[in-house]
Amino acid sequence: MSEPPQPSQEQTTPRREGPHDTIYIGKKPLMTYVTSTLIQLANQPSVTIKARGLSIGRAVDVSQITLKRMENAGYKIGDVRIGSETVQSEDGRTRNVSTIEIEIRKS
């Protein structure tokens, strides 16, 4: 088996100290990710929402719905990182896929 592609952006990004959770955005209903984000924020000081490709718009929606729903709770957008990963398709060709990471943290 070959190794999964490693994102080049994460190799140069410094690691954060303290507890930190990540929500990976896929094809589930939008409110599933919003609920997961809110649950993680209740237990962690910050959460990162990660997506790539066509799921990037959904990740932005999740972050904005989370902020609007918890307007009085004092959450805010932290770092937003964009980048690209090189992915090898099933037919052997390599292509670039855009990525986004949105951090939501307590004020």
C-alpha positions, 0 to 999 in steps of 0.5 A, a space after each residue: 500500500 502506498 502512503 496517503 498524500 501528505 499536505 505540504 502546507 501542514 509540514 511548514 505550519 507550526 503546531 499549536 499548544 494545548 488541546 485542539 480538535 479538528 472537524 473534517 467536512 465531507 458530504 453529510 448534512 450541514 447541521 451535522 458539522 455545525 452540531 459537532 463543532 458546537 459540541 467540541 467548542 463546549 469542551 475545547 478552547 478552539 476547533 479547526 474546520 478542515 475541508 478540501 475541494 468542493 467541500 470548501 464552501 460547506 466549511 465556510 458555511 459551517 463556520 458562519 452558522 456556528 458564529 451566528 448561532 452562538 453570537 453571545 457566547 464569545 466565539 470568533 474566527 481565528 486563523 484561516 489557512 488556505 493551500 493545496 495538496 497534490 493528490 494522485 488519482 486512480 488512473 495515476 495522474 497527479 492533480 492539485 486540490 485546494 484546502 482550507 482550515 478555519 479556526 474557531 476559538 473562544 475570545 
